[in-house]
Amino acid sequence: MITINNEPTAYTPIFLGTTQHSLRLSLEILIMVGMKLNDEIIESYNVTVSAIELGQLPNIGSQIAIDEITGSELSGFKAKIRQSDAKIQNTVSIELENLIELKNVGQYQLLKGLKDMTQELNVPELSNNNLILMRQLLGVTQQELAAAMDMSRKTVNRFEIGEQKISDKFIDKLLLVYPELAESIEVQFDWVSLTFPDLTSKQVINDILTIQPNLFLERPTSQNFYTREMVFAGEKNIYIQDFAPIKNPETRAIEQKYGTTLYLTGKGTRLFEKALLEQNITWHDFFQKARQYRGHLTRLDIAINDKWGLLNMNDLVKAVQEKRFWSKSRSYAVHGNVDDGWTVNFGKSPFVIRAYDKRKEQASKGFDTDVQNRVELELHQDKAEYVIDEWLNQDNNKTLTEITFDILYTYLWFTDKPIEEKLLKADKVRDTIESSVEPMPAWSLLTALGHKMKFVRQPKEQSIERIEKWVLESVVPSLAVLKKTGHWAEVIEAMNTAELSSEQQKLVKATMINAITQANHKLNINFEKPKKRYQEI
């Protein structure tokens, strides 16, 4: 016998297990309960229960001591449980931690069906040809390199002719001696979106982002089946979409449907890194916190910035046209031209590798950048989750940069000659290609050297750069005419009396304030002179 929303029933509650993403170190957990009648499960409910009251987790299929269930599909269901035996109450946390261990370790990914991304990734190694190309790009002779590295020219020569293996110690010293080499490639996030099934947008702002709520503009939306969005500074760089509260026409009560998605666009990730800096936490810390709130990645873009000009997009496009590449995905596309810049895509959602001319792309928008070319990994859903799982997995102790370049090296490879059709049909295609055809020097160096590069944060403050650019390019000439014809006073008066929209008011506020969180009052951080880049620990 159980009461459901004050209605007595003849059902027997049966424990059907925990939901996959509900496991967390919390006093409340989400479980599935079946209503049994005459040896049949009539219906089931996902209910929140007290872990203390529940005690030891029952066996799946056994009866569970629930007296009452209240709630709705919109707001969720909660269950009241008869008092458990005090002797077994302390075991529940142990049971939960064991389940969390099972569900969160990297090996658990094998159970998710991610066939092509859970296989062992290939790890790139620096070759003798890579060293020769690096020396040429640095513009130094063998003798000059030897002197800088405090070794003999003969040793350098042995490295370059392949007689002696290039060690990690040598690479680390090379990057120390030539700092411009150490900063030639960097990795950073360029898009992050997460869903939180148990939270509202306001809870995400307060508990996940911990950004001042008054900097967000609330407005209706119809995107992605949501009805409300909260937008930082009124611009869709950092924004959260969820469901606006509605009044139940029967009970007149305000009901809130849970579930929300957080979006950090390319610019949004840079703005949010300002919040990370103020809170003195890293992306690693942020994703750990998101997991505690059952955050699930829906998209993750990882950008590899080539600041050295190591890659040449004309060469990459030519290699694609001449079939001098191998990709795990058979899908690829080339866009653009020599003047405006090329873009090459490999694969389709949920996993795309994209290479493009970043400098020309930014120039077309009127901006400048120190990045010449960019290679992006665009990952969706479980593919994105896999990368973060590997990163958070303490057992493998890998950096995000290592994981990123292992994936790139495993999934895409360029060669200096066309790949014969028969090689593409070999049993071990990749191994056969690498043993038969020399790699494209620049791509080979990118994957090998990238393994040692830095994952950086590049915090930026909210700015009105877009508006300023438009005014300077489109409005200033007209203002000059008004000024020279004696109408400047009217322009000033109009500016002083103009009323700003809600979006504009939020933009002004976010641009003017120094900190977007409250953390600067507690931390000894000089926000007046921040560094341009911070290395992720």
N, C-alpha and C positions, 0 to 999 in steps of 0.2 A: 504494500500500500504506500502510495506517495501522493503528495499534494502538488499540483502544478498550477501556479497563479491562482491559489485559493480554491482550486477545484479538486476534490478528492478523486483519485483514480484507483483502479485495481491493478495498475502496473507494478511490476517488480523491477527496480533499477539495476542494470547490469553494467559493470565497468568494461568499456571497449578500448581503453588505452589513452595515452596522452597524445595531444596533437604535436606534429613534428616540430613546429617552431615555437611551442609554448614553454619549452624547458629553459628555466633561468633560475638563478639564485634569488628566490623571492618567497614571500610568505603566502603568495597566491599562485596557483597554477591552473592551466586550462586542460580539462579532460573531456573525453567523449563518453556519454552515458546513454545506453539503450533502454527503451521501455519494453519489457517483456510481458507478454500476455499469452497464455495457453501455448507455451514453448515457442513463440514467435516474437521477433523484435518488430514491434509495430512502428516505432519512430525513434529518433535519436536526437540528443541535444549536446551542443558544445557548451559546457558550463564552467564557470570559474569557482574554484573551491579553495578553502583555507588549507594550506599544507599542514598546519598544526592540527586542525581538526581531523584531517584525512588520516594522518599517521602513516603507517606502512602502506605502500602502493599495493592494491589488491592484484590478484592474477587476472589477466584478461579473460572475460567470460564469466567471472564470478560475481556474486551479488555485492552491491556496495550500499553502505548504510546511509543513504540519502533520505531525509524526511520530506524535503520541500525544494521545489525549483521555482524561481520567480524571474520575470524579465520578458524580453521580446527579441525577435530576430534583429530589430533595428538597434536596440541598446545593449543586447547581449543577455545571457542568462547567468544567474548565480544560484548556487546550491547550498543548503544547510545540511550538515552532517551530524548524526548522533555522536555524542562524546566518545572518542576512542579510548582504548585502554592506555593509561598513562605510561605503562612500561614500554610501549612500542612507538610512542609519539616521537621520541628522539631519533628514530631510525629513518624518518622521512627525508631529512636533509641528505643523509648518506645515499639513499636510493636515488634522489634527484641528481646528486653530483655524479654518481656512476652513469646515469643516463646521459647527462650533459657531456661527460667524457666520451661516451660512445658516439654521440651525434656530432660533436664538434671537431674531433681529431681529423687530420688530413686523410687518413685511410678510409674514413666514412664516405668520402667522396666517391669511392668505388661503387657504393650502393646506389648512387644517384643516376647512374646511366650516362655519365659524361665520358663516353667511350674515347673520343679523340683528344681530350685534354687531360685526362688523368694518367695517360701513359707516361712513361719515363721521358722527361725532356732531355734533349741534347744540350750539352754545355760547350760553348765555343771556346777555342784556345787560340792564343796569339801565335802566329806562325812566323817563320823567318821572312817571308814575303811581306807580312804585315809590318815587321820592323823596318824593312827597307823603305816601304812607302811612308811610314811615319818620319823616318829620317829625312826623306826627300821633301816632305811637306814642311818640316821644321827648317829646311834649308841648311843642314849641317853635313859635314863630311864624316866619314868613319872616325877620323882622328879627333875631330872636334867633339863628337859624341863620346868617344872614349875618355877624353880629358874631362868633360863635364861629369861623366859617370864614375870617374876615378878608377879606370881600368885600362888595360892595354888595348891597342887597336886590333891586335890579333884575336882577342876575346870577342870584340864586336864583330869581327869578320867571321869567326866561327859560328856566332849566332845567325848571321845573315846567309851563310851558305848551308845552314842546317846541320852542322856538325855538333852543335851544343844546344840542348833544349833551353828555351826561354822560361825562366822560373818566375813565380809570383813576386819574389823578392826583387828581381830585376825590374819588373813592370812597376812595382810600387816606387822604387827609387827613380825610375824614369819620369813618373808623374810628379815626383817631388822636385826633380831638377828642372823640369820644363812645366811650370804651372799653367802656361797657356794650353798645353796639351790636356791637363787635368780638367780644364774648364771648357774644353771644346765640345763636349757632349753632355747634356743633362736630361734628367727625367723628371716629369711633373704631371700631376693630374690636370686634365683639361675638361672633364665633365664628370659629375657624380650625381646619381639620382637613387633615392632609397625610399622604399615603402615601409610604413609603420602601421600594422593592422590594428593596434590597440590605442592609438593616439589621435588627437585632433591637431590641427595646424598650430593652435596656440600652445599646446603642450610641446610640440616639436621646437617651437621658437624658444620656449622657456627651459626645457629640459635637455634637448639635443644640441641646438645651436647656442643657447644661452646668450642671445643677442637681445638688446633692448627692444621690447615689444612695440614701443611707441614709434619705432623707425619703420614699421611695416604698414602698408596700406591694405585695407580689407576691401575686396570688391567681388561681385558675383562672376562666375565663369560657367561655361558649359563644356569645357575641355575634359577629355579623359573620364567622362561620366561624373565628374565632380561638380559641385554647385558653388564653391567658394574658393578664393585664393588669397593668400597673404603675401604681399610683394614688398621686398626690401627697397626702400627709397622710391617706391612707385615704379621701378624698372625691373623687368623680368630677367634679372641676373641671379638673384637668390629669391626663390619663391616656393610656397607650399600650397598645395591644393588639397581640399577636403570637402566635407559636407556641412553646409550651414545648418544650424539648429532649426527645427521646424516644430510648430505647435500641433499636437494631436487634436484633430477636430472633435473627437469623442470625449477624451479626458481633459482637454484644454491644457495638458501638461507639455512643457518644452522637452522635446526628445532630441538627443544628439547621436547621430550615427558615427561610429568610429571608423578609422582607416584614412590614411593620408599619404601623399607622396611629396618628398622634398627634392627640389631641383637646384643643382649648382651648375650653371653653364660655364663656359670657358672663362668669362670675366668673373662669374660668380665664385669660382674656385679661388681666384686671386683675392677677391673681396673677403671671402670667408677665412682665408689664411691670415688676414689681419685680425680676425676674431681669435683664431688659434694662437697667434702670437700674444695677444692680450691675456689669454687664459693660461699661457705658458704650457700648452699641450701640443702634441703632434697629430698628424693624420692617423698614425697608428693608434694613439689614444682615442681619437674620435671614433674610429671604426669599432674599437673594443666597446665603447659606450653605446654605440648604435646597436650592436649585437645584444646588449643587455636589455634593450627595449624592443627586441625582436625585429630590428631593422633588416630589410632584405634588399640587396642591390638590384636595381632594374637596369642600370647602365653605368659603365665605368670606362672613361677614355683615358688612356695613358699616353702622354706625348713624349717622344724622344726628339729633343731639339739638337739639330746639327748646327752649331754656331761657328764651326770651322770651315764650312763649305766642303766637307769631306765628300758628300754625295753631289752628284750632278744630275739634275732631273732629266736633262736631255739624254744623258747616258742611260738612265733607268728606262725611259720610254723607248729608246732604241733597242735596249735589251729585251723588252717585252715584245716589240714588233718582230724581232729576230728570233723569238723563242729561246732566249738565253736566260731562262729562269725556271725554277721549279717551285710550285706552291701546293700545299695540301688541298687547297680548294681549286676546283677547275674554273671557277668564276673569276673573271677579272675585267676591268674596264679602264680606258684611258680617256681623260678629259683635258681640255685646255689647248694651249699652243705655246710656241716659243716666247712670244712677246708678253703674254699675260700670265704665263706660268702653267706648268703641267700638274695634273693630279692623277695618280694611279691607284685604283682600288683592287684589292685581292680578297675574294670571299664575299659572303652575304651575311646579314644578321642571322645568328647572334654573335658572329665574330668576323670583323673586317680589319684588315691591315691596310692602311692608307699612307701614301707618300706624296708630298706636295711641296711646292716652292712657297715657303712661308713669307719670305721677304717680298715677293711680287704680290702675293695675296694681300698683305698688309698695305703695300704701296697703292693698290687699287682702291683701298678705303681711305687713303690719305694719311696713313700712319707709318711709323718707322719701327724697326725691330732689329735686335742683334742676332736673331735666329735666321739662318739662311734657308735651311730646309727642315722639314718635320716629317717624322714617321709616327703614325698613331696606331695604337691598338684600341679598337672600339669593341667593347665586350658588353653583352646583354645577359640579364637573368643569371642562370647558373654558371655561365662562362665567367661573368664578373665575380660571382661568389667564389668561384674556384681560386682566382688570383688572390683575393683577400684571405681566404682560408689558408692558402699556402704562406702568405705573409704573416698571419697571426699565429700560425703553427710554430710553437717554440721548439719542437723537436728537430725541424730541418734547419732552423737558424739562418734562413736566407733573407737577404735584403730585397726590397721591391725591385731595385734595379737589376739584381741577378735574375729574379723571376721573369722580369720583362724581357731581357735579352735572351734568356733561355727559350722563351716562347717564340720570339722573333726568329731566332736561329733555327728552331725546329720546324717552323711553319712556312718559311720563305727563304729562298736561296737564289742568288744570281751567279751566272757563270760568264767566262770571257769568250766562250764559243757556243754555238747552237747545240742543244741537247738532242741527240739522235732519238728517233721514235722507239727503237728497240730498248733503249735505256729506261724509258718511261714505263715499259712493260715488265721490267725486272721485278723479282720477288721483293727485294729490299731496294726500292727505287732510290731513296736518298743516299744510302751508303754507296750504291753503284755509281751514281752521278758524281759524288765527291771524290771517288777513287779514279774516275775516268776523265773528268773535265775540270780544268783549273777554275777556281772561283773568280768572280769580279773583284779585283783588289780592294776597291773602296768599300763594297758591301761586306766583304770578309773582315776588313779592319773595323768597320762600324760595330759588327756583332761581337768581335773579340775584345776590342777596346772598351766598348760600352759596358761590359761586365764590371769594369772598375770605376765607372763614372758615378756621379752623385744624384740622389733624388732630392730635389730642392722645393722649398716653398718660396713664393714670390709675393708677399703680402702687399696689397694696394688699398688705398682709401677710396671711398666713393668720390667720384668727381663729376663735373659737368663738362667734361672734355668734348662729348658729342655735341652738346649745345654750342659750346664755344667755337668749335670747328665750323659748325653751320653758320654762325653769326659772322665769323671772320671771312668766310668764303662767299656767302650769299647776301648778307645784310649790310655789312660795313660800307660797301660802295654806295648803297642807297642812302645810308646815314650821312655819308660825306656830302652828298648832294644837298640833303636837308640842312646840314650845318652851314654850307657855303651860301645857301639861299635864304638864311636867316630864320630857319624853322627849328633850330636846335632846342630852344626853350620849350616848345610844345612837346618835343620828343622826351625831354627830361621830365616834364610834368606827367606825361602819360606813363612813363616808367615808374614814377613815384606813386601813382594812384592805381596802377594795375593790380587786379586781383588774381592771385595764384590759385590754380586748381589743387585738389587734394594731392594728386601725383607730384605736382611742382613743389608743394609745401614739404612733402616728405623728402624730396630730392634735396631741397635747400637744407633741411635739418640734418640729413645724413652726411651732407658735404661739409657742413660747418663744424660738426662735433669732432672732437679729437679721438674718442674711443667709442666703439660700437658695443662694448660690454662694460661691466662695472669692474672688471678685473684690474684695471690700471691703478686703482686706489690701493691695491694690496701688493702688487708686484713692483719690483725695482727695475722697470724697463724704460729706457729712454725712447718715448714715442715720437719725440720731436725730430730725432735723427735716426730713423730706422734703417737697417741695412736693406739693400735691394733683394738679396736672396739669403735664405737660411737653409742649411743642409738638414734634411730629415734624419733624425737619429734612428 
